[in-house]
Amino acid sequence: MDTMEYFSERLKKLREEKGISQTELGEALGISRSSISFYEKSERVPDIELLSDMARYFEVPVDYLLGLSDSPERPKEE
């Protein structure tokens, strides 16, 4: 699986686990519902700022969203 497939699947999974719609997620991130849909279908790639906002919103590391890590846990800060 490539990075975009991981991102699309994990974004959708996190959104569904939180029990929110694409519209609600878009509103929380300041983007449209259709943008969320494009990301979940691997039709668009978010810019680095939006990717960072998504990671903060879901409280996961960016590496998890990109498929570089299988752990959705943020590392503990010392």
Phi, psi and omega in degrees: 000139180269172185303317182295322178295317177301311182302311182300313181294317183289324177299312180297317180299313180297319179297314180293321178297327179282347178073034180240156179276169174298323179297314180297318179295316178302316179297318180295328183262355179076030178228173183278161175300320182296327176297316178300316179301315178299319179295318182289340179258011180060031180263347177215159179242129180287153174285171187297324179294316180293320177301316177296318178298320179296316180298317178295317181300315182271357180057048177230158175287151176303322179304324178293314179300326183270357179082013179274348178217146177264359182262120177280002181277134175284142177296145179286133179275140181261000000 
